[in-house]
Amino acid sequence: MQSTLSVVADALVAILPRVARIGLLVSVSVYLANVAVAFGLVERIAGLSRLLTGPANLPDEVGTAILTTTASTTAGYSMLADLRESGYLDDRATLVAVTMNTFFGFAQHVFTYYIPVLIPILGYPVGVLYVGSRALISLAITLVGILAGALLLSERNVNADAQLDPDELDEEEQTPKERLLAAWDRTRPTLRRLVPRLVIVYTLVTLLVTQYDLTGITGSADPLVGLVGLPSAAVPVIAVYSFDTTSGAAAIAPLLGDVFTPLQAVATLLLGGIVSFAVSTFKRSIPFQYGIWGPEFGTKVIAVNTALKIVFISLTVMLLLVV
């Protein structure tokens, strides 16, 4: 018993500084991301989105919605829903616009989640490679949307005579100090939810890896993992990631270098993303998309989004494991 406690104590001594460092990085980064949002930097970065609507045969109003998605997914989708419900866009044009939205919705998470949270957990090389892979996947889907618009849309898909009634939102005047305080108010709930969970998962996984030889489970590897040639330790990582992306990243972080190469780690997390679609569809996609579009068109949006993501994630996984 004493020896076991001693091993655990030694492991904790090694773990806690790393956990504290990640917790600090996440706290500072999340706050800085909220500061960027509060001062409107995200909207300025997304300004080029309107240039994509011309090749896709879509009007400028769609570019405004895409720009807005970078700051708020709900707001951007709501603007597109207004354009559809007013009769300005038909269903085909709306599906193309939603597909084009993919990269810009991803861009929002770069500033609010991937950079401040995921990269500190995974470390710079693996984190940047993972986020870069996700960015390229999202960009590929957006380019598919532009190509679809160029091939499938025309003036018939846009009713220029439709009566538009855009909402005019008066921006509240805030001093720089008030914006900084507002950013902190948005940061605190995230930290209260994220940091304790991160610390617990990271500590438990690291202790587990320290105490047990993971190579002993190679005989029970998931068929999918075995098919693509990943280590069997990818199975529990994918299982965790499918329910919670942050915990999945924390689960694989202690295994980098010893069990997973950077490319294998990124491929594992991407596979976890495919498996997580079943969970996220019921937990998030259906409530959100049905709320925005209604059941009939919302189902079409979910089907298109899911199919494109699975195709491009699968292609990326194969490319990563071939390199």
C-alpha positions as CSV (number, residue, x, y, z in Angstrom):
1,M,0.0,0.0,0.0
2,Q,2.8,2.4,1.0
3,S,4.6,1.8,-2.3
4,T,1.4,2.5,-4.3
5,L,0.8,5.7,-2.4
6,S,4.4,6.7,-2.9
7,V,4.1,6.2,-6.6
8,V,0.9,8.2,-6.8
9,A,2.4,11.0,-4.8
10,D,5.4,11.1,-7.0
11,A,3.2,11.2,-10.1
12,L,1.1,14.0,-8.6
13,V,4.3,16.0,-8.0
14,A,5.1,15.7,-11.7
15,I,1.6,16.3,-12.9
16,L,0.5,19.3,-10.8
17,P,2.9,21.8,-12.3
18,R,1.7,20.8,-15.8
19,V,-1.9,21.0,-14.8
20,A,-1.4,24.4,-13.2
21,R,0.4,25.7,-16.4
22,I,-2.5,24.5,-18.6
23,G,-5.1,25.9,-16.3
24,L,-3.3,29.3,-16.3
25,L,-2.9,29.3,-20.1
26,V,-6.5,28.4,-20.6
27,S,-7.7,31.1,-18.2
28,V,-5.6,33.9,-19.8
29,S,-6.4,32.8,-23.3
30,V,-10.1,32.6,-22.8
31,Y,-10.2,36.1,-21.3
32,L,-8.1,37.5,-24.2
33,A,-10.4,35.8,-26.7
34,N,-13.4,37.5,-25.0
35,V,-11.6,40.8,-25.1
36,A,-11.1,40.4,-28.8
37,V,-14.8,39.8,-29.3
38,A,-15.7,42.7,-27.0
39,F,-13.6,45.1,-29.1
40,G,-15.0,43.8,-32.4
41,L,-11.7,42.3,-33.7
42,V,-13.4,39.1,-34.8
43,E,-15.8,41.0,-37.1
44,R,-12.9,42.9,-38.7
45,I,-11.0,39.7,-39.4
46,A,-14.1,38.1,-41.1
47,G,-14.7,41.1,-43.4
48,L,-13.5,39.3,-46.5
49,S,-16.4,36.8,-46.3
50,R,-18.5,38.9,-48.6
51,L,-16.1,38.3,-51.5
52,L,-17.2,34.7,-51.6
53,T,-20.8,35.4,-52.4
54,G,-20.2,36.7,-56.0
55,P,-18.7,33.4,-57.4
56,A,-21.5,31.5,-55.7
57,N,-24.2,33.6,-57.3
58,L,-25.5,34.8,-54.0
59,P,-26.4,38.3,-52.9
60,D,-24.5,40.6,-50.6
61,E,-27.0,39.9,-47.8
62,V,-25.6,36.4,-47.5
63,G,-22.1,37.8,-47.1
64,T,-23.4,39.9,-44.2
65,A,-24.8,36.7,-42.6
66,I,-21.6,34.8,-43.1
67,L,-19.7,37.7,-41.5
68,T,-22.0,37.6,-38.6
69,T,-21.5,33.8,-38.1
70,T,-17.9,34.5,-37.3
71,A,-19.0,36.4,-34.3
72,S,-22.2,34.5,-33.5
73,T,-23.3,31.2,-35.1
74,T,-26.9,31.7,-33.8
75,A,-27.0,35.3,-35.2
76,G,-25.6,34.3,-38.6
77,Y,-28.0,31.3,-39.0
78,S,-30.9,33.5,-37.9
79,M,-30.1,36.0,-40.6
80,L,-30.1,33.3,-43.2
81,A,-33.3,31.9,-41.9
82,D,-34.9,35.4,-42.2
83,L,-33.7,35.6,-45.8
84,R,-35.3,32.2,-46.5
85,E,-38.5,32.9,-44.7
86,S,-39.0,36.2,-46.4
87,G,-38.8,34.4,-49.8
88,Y,-35.6,36.2,-50.7
89,L,-33.6,32.9,-50.9
90,D,-35.1,29.5,-52.0
91,D,-34.1,26.3,-50.3
92,R,-31.3,25.5,-52.7
93,A,-29.7,28.9,-52.3
94,T,-30.1,28.6,-48.5
95,L,-28.4,25.2,-48.4
96,V,-25.5,26.6,-50.4
97,A,-25.2,29.5,-48.1
98,V,-25.3,27.2,-45.0
99,T,-22.5,25.1,-46.6
100,M,-20.4,28.2,-47.3
101,N,-20.9,29.2,-43.7
102,T,-18.9,26.2,-42.4
103,F,-15.4,27.8,-42.4
104,F,-16.7,31.0,-40.9
105,G,-18.5,29.2,-38.1
106,F,-15.2,27.3,-37.5
107,A,-13.4,30.7,-37.4
108,Q,-15.5,31.7,-34.4
109,H,-14.3,28.7,-32.5
110,V,-10.7,29.3,-33.3
111,F,-10.8,32.5,-31.2
112,T,-13.1,31.2,-28.5
113,Y,-12.0,27.6,-28.1
114,Y,-9.3,26.1,-30.3
115,I,-6.6,28.7,-29.6
116,P,-7.4,29.5,-25.9
117,V,-8.3,25.9,-24.8
118,L,-7.3,23.1,-27.2
119,I,-3.8,24.2,-28.2
120,P,-2.7,24.7,-24.6
121,I,-3.9,21.2,-23.8
122,L,-2.4,19.5,-26.7
123,G,0.8,21.6,-26.9
124,Y,1.9,23.8,-29.8
125,P,2.9,21.2,-32.5
126,V,0.0,18.8,-32.1
127,G,-2.5,21.5,-31.3
128,V,-1.6,23.6,-34.3
129,L,-1.6,20.6,-36.6
130,Y,-5.1,19.5,-35.3
131,V,-6.6,23.0,-35.6
132,G,-5.0,23.4,-39.0
133,S,-6.5,20.2,-40.1
134,R,-9.9,21.2,-38.9
135,A,-9.5,24.6,-40.6
136,L,-8.7,22.9,-44.0
137,I,-11.7,20.5,-43.6
138,S,-14.0,23.5,-42.9
139,L,-12.4,25.5,-45.8
140,A,-12.9,22.5,-48.2
141,I,-16.6,22.3,-47.3
142,T,-17.0,26.1,-47.8
143,L,-15.3,25.7,-51.2
144,V,-17.7,22.9,-52.1
145,G,-20.5,25.4,-51.2
146,I,-19.0,28.0,-53.5
147,L,-18.7,25.5,-56.3
148,A,-22.2,24.3,-55.8
149,G,-23.5,27.9,-56.0
150,A,-21.5,28.5,-59.2
151,L,-23.0,25.4,-60.8
152,L,-26.5,25.1,-59.3
153,L,-27.6,28.7,-58.6
154,S,-28.9,31.5,-60.8
155,E,-31.1,34.5,-60.5
156,R,-34.1,32.2,-60.2
157,N,-32.9,31.1,-56.7
158,V,-33.0,34.7,-55.4
159,N,-36.2,36.7,-55.4
160,A,-35.0,40.3,-55.5
161,D,-38.5,41.6,-55.1
162,A,-39.0,40.0,-51.7
163,Q,-39.6,42.4,-48.9
164,L,-36.7,42.3,-46.5
165,D,-37.0,43.5,-43.0
166,P,-33.5,43.4,-41.4
167,D,-33.3,44.0,-37.7
168,E,-31.5,47.2,-36.8
169,L,-29.6,46.6,-33.6
170,D,-28.3,49.7,-31.7
171,E,-24.9,48.9,-30.3
172,E,-24.6,49.9,-26.7
173,E,-21.9,52.6,-26.2
174,Q,-19.2,51.1,-23.9
175,T,-16.0,52.5,-22.6
176,P,-12.8,50.4,-22.9
177,K,-13.0,49.6,-19.2
178,E,-16.6,48.5,-19.5
179,R,-15.7,46.2,-22.4
180,L,-12.9,44.6,-20.4
181,L,-15.2,44.0,-17.5
182,A,-17.8,42.6,-19.8
183,A,-15.2,40.2,-21.3
184,W,-14.3,39.0,-17.8
185,D,-18.0,38.5,-17.0
186,R,-18.3,36.2,-20.1
187,T,-15.0,34.5,-19.1
188,R,-15.9,33.5,-15.5
189,P,-18.7,30.9,-16.3
190,T,-16.4,29.3,-18.9
191,L,-13.5,28.9,-16.4
192,R,-15.8,27.6,-13.6
193,R,-17.0,24.9,-16.0
194,L,-13.9,24.1,-17.9
195,V,-10.9,24.4,-15.6
196,P,-12.0,22.0,-12.8
197,R,-13.1,19.4,-15.4
198,L,-9.9,19.8,-17.2
199,V,-7.7,19.4,-14.1
200,I,-9.6,16.3,-13.0
201,V,-9.6,14.5,-16.4
202,Y,-5.9,15.4,-17.1
203,T,-4.8,14.2,-13.6
204,L,-6.8,10.9,-13.7
205,V,-5.6,10.0,-17.2
206,T,-2.0,10.8,-16.4
207,L,-2.2,8.7,-13.2
208,L,-3.7,5.9,-15.2
209,V,-1.0,6.0,-17.8
210,T,1.6,6.1,-15.1
211,Q,0.3,3.0,-13.3
212,Y,-0.7,0.8,-16.2
213,D,0.9,-0.4,-19.4
214,L,-1.5,0.6,-22.2
215,T,0.1,-1.8,-24.6
216,G,-1.7,-4.6,-22.8
217,I,-5.0,-3.7,-24.4
218,T,-3.8,-4.0,-28.0
219,G,-5.7,-7.2,-28.5
220,S,-9.1,-5.5,-27.9
221,A,-8.6,-2.6,-30.3
222,D,-11.7,-1.3,-32.0
223,P,-12.0,-2.6,-35.6
224,L,-12.0,1.0,-37.0
225,V,-8.8,1.8,-35.1
226,G,-7.2,-1.4,-36.3
227,L,-8.3,-0.8,-39.9
228,V,-6.6,2.6,-40.1
229,G,-3.5,1.4,-38.2
230,L,-3.8,3.5,-35.0
231,P,-2.5,2.4,-31.6
232,S,-5.2,0.6,-29.5
233,A,-5.0,3.4,-27.0
234,A,-6.9,5.4,-29.5
235,V,-10.1,3.5,-28.6
236,P,-10.6,5.0,-25.1
237,V,-9.5,8.4,-26.4
238,I,-12.1,8.3,-29.2
239,A,-14.7,7.2,-26.7
240,V,-14.0,10.1,-24.4
241,Y,-13.7,12.6,-27.2
242,S,-17.1,11.5,-28.7
243,F,-18.8,12.8,-25.6
244,D,-16.5,15.8,-24.7
245,T,-13.9,17.2,-27.0
246,T,-11.9,19.0,-24.2
247,S,-11.8,15.8,-22.1
248,G,-10.7,13.8,-25.2
249,A,-7.9,16.2,-25.8
250,A,-6.9,16.0,-22.2
251,A,-7.0,12.2,-22.4
252,I,-4.6,12.0,-25.3
253,A,-2.2,14.8,-24.1
254,P,-0.2,12.6,-21.7
255,L,0.2,9.9,-24.4
256,L,1.9,12.2,-27.0
257,G,5.3,11.0,-28.0
258,D,5.2,7.7,-26.1
259,V,2.1,6.2,-27.6
260,F,1.0,8.5,-30.4
261,T,3.0,10.4,-33.0
262,P,1.6,13.9,-33.8
263,L,0.0,12.6,-37.0
264,Q,-1.6,9.6,-35.2
265,A,-2.9,11.9,-32.4
266,V,-4.5,14.3,-34.9
267,A,-6.0,11.3,-36.8
268,T,-7.4,9.9,-33.5
269,L,-9.1,13.2,-32.6
270,L,-10.5,13.5,-36.0
271,L,-12.0,10.0,-35.8
272,G,-13.4,10.9,-32.5
273,G,-15.1,13.8,-34.2
274,I,-16.8,11.4,-36.6
275,V,-18.0,9.1,-33.8
276,S,-19.2,12.2,-31.9
277,F,-21.6,13.2,-34.6
278,A,-24.2,10.7,-33.4
279,V,-24.0,12.2,-29.9
280,S,-23.7,15.8,-31.0
281,T,-26.6,15.5,-33.4
282,F,-29.0,14.7,-30.7
283,K,-27.5,16.9,-28.0
284,R,-26.8,20.0,-30.1
285,S,-27.6,19.9,-33.8
286,I,-31.2,18.8,-33.7
287,P,-32.3,21.4,-31.1
288,F,-30.3,24.2,-32.8
289,Q,-31.1,23.5,-36.4
290,Y,-34.8,22.6,-35.8
291,G,-35.1,25.8,-33.7
292,I,-33.6,27.9,-36.6
293,W,-35.2,26.2,-39.6
294,G,-38.0,23.9,-38.4
295,P,-37.9,20.1,-38.6
296,E,-38.2,19.6,-42.4
297,F,-35.5,22.0,-43.6
298,G,-33.5,21.6,-40.4
299,T,-33.2,17.9,-41.3
300,K,-31.8,18.8,-44.7
301,V,-29.2,21.1,-43.2
302,I,-28.1,18.4,-40.7
303,A,-27.8,15.8,-43.4
304,V,-25.7,18.0,-45.7
305,N,-23.5,19.2,-42.9
306,T,-22.9,15.7,-41.5
307,A,-22.3,14.1,-44.8
308,L,-19.7,16.7,-45.9
309,K,-17.9,16.6,-42.6
310,I,-17.7,12.8,-42.6
311,V,-16.4,12.7,-46.1
312,F,-13.7,15.3,-45.6
313,I,-12.7,14.2,-42.1
314,S,-12.3,10.6,-43.5
315,L,-10.1,11.9,-46.4
316,T,-8.0,13.9,-44.0
317,V,-7.5,10.9,-41.6
318,M,-6.3,8.8,-44.6
319,L,-3.9,11.5,-45.7
320,L,-2.5,11.9,-42.2
321,L,-1.8,8.2,-41.8
322,V,-0.3,7.9,-45.3
323,V,2.2,10.7,-44.7
